[in-house]
Amino acid sequence: MPTPPKRKGPTTEEKQRVLDAYQRADNWKLVAKHNRLSETTAWRVVDSGRTELKPRGGHRASQVKVTPDVVAALERYVNNNCQYTLAEMKAFVAADFAGKSVSMQTISRHLLGMVYTMKQVRIEPVTCNNVINKEKRRLFAAKLKQHQQDGDFIVYYDETNYNLYCKRSRGRSKRGTRASTVLPNLQVQCAVSAELGLVCYRLERGSIKMDQNAAYVETIYQTVKMSAVWEEHFAGKRVVIVLDNAPAHSQTEKRVVQHDDMTLLRIGP
């Protein structure tokens, strides 16, 4: 046989009937019995005179220390100076609200509740696209277009990370040594052109230094000069090497070997 559903507690109307019978001096115990109220519940109703249950949980107004006024004050402190410490804010609350003592943990919890977090600053597009940078980009485009019209040999090169991630559930290692190994990043430098396609490339473990980058520029130049395409179609022209403003490309113009027919062209910021 299916289990009958469990009966819920007495309703407010049933309790009110018992209370009304008690106030009329009737047999309220008989009324409680017919309304299926236990004797304990009936006694509690007639003794307290209350049929509604007291609210459970939540904040009690008499026990709440951090009122909406205190929260607004904390927000005002942060807006005035975001570098205030929790101890300073605690002192401000004690000064602005007489007799109010709030712990630093409570202040921290309410600030986190207002979603005040530290964020990374960023450059606004207005700064990136100011008049000076736009002029530098225009000059780069004009120089590149002029080299194309002159029929020069143009090479583009850059570098990128090429990290390999291998994972096993279990690995062998000698006792006292770690099974996992972290190696330096693998960098790939690559130079391409419309005439040769891939001109040359190289791999480098770890970060690329400025001297290594200058040596790679020399490798690009020598590779182009030794190619058959250069001998047949670009003899007497210039080798134009286009590079960006990566940290490894700093001081490239000073460190690279100088050639009369080589031009370094930097991309605008």
VENNOR-V960777 format. One record per backbone hydrogen bond with DSSP energy under -0.5 kcal/mol. NH is the residue of the N-H (numbers start at 1). CO is the residue of the C=O. E is the energy in kcal/mol with one decimal. If there is no record, write none. Layout:
BEGIN
nh=NH co=CO e=E
nh=NH co=CO e=E
END
This chain:
BEGIN
nh=15 co=11 e=-1.8
nh=16 co=12 e=-2.1
nh=17 co=13 e=-1.8
nh=18 co=14 e=-1.6
nh=19 co=15 e=-2.3
nh=20 co=16 e=-2.7
nh=21 co=17 e=-2.2
nh=22 co=18 e=-1.9
nh=23 co=19 e=-2.2
nh=24 co=20 e=-1.6
nh=25 co=22 e=-1.1
nh=26 co=21 e=-2.9
nh=28 co=26 e=-1.8
nh=31 co=27 e=-1.6
nh=32 co=28 e=-2.2
nh=33 co=29 e=-2.0
nh=34 co=30 e=-2.3
nh=35 co=31 e=-1.6
nh=36 co=33 e=-1.3
nh=37 co=32 e=-3.1
nh=42 co=38 e=-2.5
nh=43 co=39 e=-2.5
nh=44 co=40 e=-2.1
nh=45 co=41 e=-2.1
nh=46 co=42 e=-2.3
nh=47 co=43 e=-2.0
nh=48 co=44 e=-2.2
nh=49 co=45 e=-2.4
nh=61 co=59 e=-0.5
nh=63 co=60 e=-1.5
nh=64 co=60 e=-1.2
nh=67 co=65 e=-1.4
nh=71 co=67 e=-2.2
nh=72 co=68 e=-2.3
nh=73 co=69 e=-1.9
nh=74 co=70 e=-2.4
nh=75 co=71 e=-2.2
nh=76 co=72 e=-1.9
nh=77 co=73 e=-2.3
nh=78 co=74 e=-2.1
nh=79 co=75 e=-2.1
nh=80 co=76 e=-2.1
nh=81 co=77 e=-2.3
nh=84 co=81 e=-1.3
nh=89 co=85 e=-2.1
nh=90 co=86 e=-2.3
nh=91 co=87 e=-1.8
nh=92 co=88 e=-2.2
nh=93 co=89 e=-2.4
nh=94 co=90 e=-2.0
nh=95 co=91 e=-1.8
nh=96 co=92 e=-2.6
nh=97 co=93 e=-2.5
nh=98 co=96 e=-0.6
nh=100 co=97 e=-2.0
nh=101 co=99 e=-0.6
nh=102 co=100 e=-0.5
nh=107 co=103 e=-1.9
nh=108 co=104 e=-2.6
nh=109 co=105 e=-2.3
nh=110 co=106 e=-2.0
nh=111 co=107 e=-2.2
nh=112 co=108 e=-2.4
nh=113 co=109 e=-1.7
nh=114 co=110 e=-1.0
nh=115 co=112 e=-1.6
nh=116 co=111 e=-1.3
nh=117 co=115 e=-0.8
nh=127 co=124 e=-1.2
nh=128 co=124 e=-1.5
nh=129 co=125 e=-2.4
nh=130 co=127 e=-1.0
nh=134 co=130 e=-2.1
nh=135 co=131 e=-2.0
nh=136 co=132 e=-1.9
nh=137 co=133 e=-2.1
nh=138 co=134 e=-2.0
nh=139 co=135 e=-2.2
nh=140 co=136 e=-2.1
nh=141 co=137 e=-2.5
nh=142 co=138 e=-2.3
nh=143 co=139 e=-2.5
nh=144 co=140 e=-2.6
nh=145 co=141 e=-2.3
nh=146 co=142 e=-2.0
nh=147 co=143 e=-2.3
nh=148 co=144 e=-2.0
nh=149 co=145 e=-2.1
nh=150 co=146 e=-2.0
nh=151 co=147 e=-0.6
nh=151 co=148 e=-0.9
nh=152 co=147 e=-2.2
nh=153 co=238 e=-2.4
nh=154 co=152 e=-0.7
nh=155 co=240 e=-3.3
nh=156 co=192 e=-2.9
nh=157 co=242 e=-1.8
nh=158 co=190 e=-1.8
nh=160 co=188 e=-1.8
nh=162 co=186 e=-3.3
nh=166 co=164 e=-0.6
nh=177 co=174 e=-2.1
nh=183 co=181 e=-0.6
nh=187 co=185 e=-0.6
nh=187 co=204 e=-3.5
nh=188 co=160 e=-2.6
nh=189 co=202 e=-2.6
nh=190 co=158 e=-2.4
nh=191 co=200 e=-2.4
nh=192 co=156 e=-2.9
nh=193 co=197 e=-2.3
nh=197 co=193 e=-1.7
nh=198 co=196 e=-0.7
nh=199 co=191 e=-2.6
nh=199 co=197 e=-0.7
nh=200 co=191 e=-1.1
nh=202 co=189 e=-2.1
nh=204 co=187 e=-2.4
nh=206 co=185 e=-3.8
nh=209 co=207 e=-0.5
nh=213 co=209 e=-2.2
nh=214 co=210 e=-2.3
nh=215 co=211 e=-2.1
nh=216 co=212 e=-1.8
nh=217 co=213 e=-1.9
nh=218 co=214 e=-1.7
nh=219 co=215 e=-1.8
nh=220 co=216 e=-2.4
nh=221 co=217 e=-2.2
nh=222 co=218 e=-2.5
nh=223 co=219 e=-2.4
nh=224 co=220 e=-2.2
nh=225 co=221 e=-2.2
nh=226 co=222 e=-1.6
nh=227 co=224 e=-1.1
nh=231 co=227 e=-1.5
nh=232 co=228 e=-2.0
nh=233 co=229 e=-2.4
nh=234 co=229 e=-0.6
nh=234 co=230 e=-1.6
nh=237 co=234 e=-2.3
nh=239 co=261 e=-3.2
nh=240 co=153 e=-3.1
nh=240 co=238 e=-0.7
nh=241 co=239 e=-0.6
nh=241 co=263 e=-2.9
nh=242 co=155 e=-3.4
nh=242 co=240 e=-0.6
nh=243 co=265 e=-2.0
nh=249 co=246 e=-1.5
nh=250 co=247 e=-1.5
nh=252 co=249 e=-1.5
nh=255 co=251 e=-2.0
nh=256 co=252 e=-2.2
nh=262 co=259 e=-1.2
nh=263 co=239 e=-2.7
nh=265 co=241 e=-2.6
nh=265 co=263 e=-0.6
nh=266 co=264 e=-0.5
nh=267 co=243 e=-2.3
END
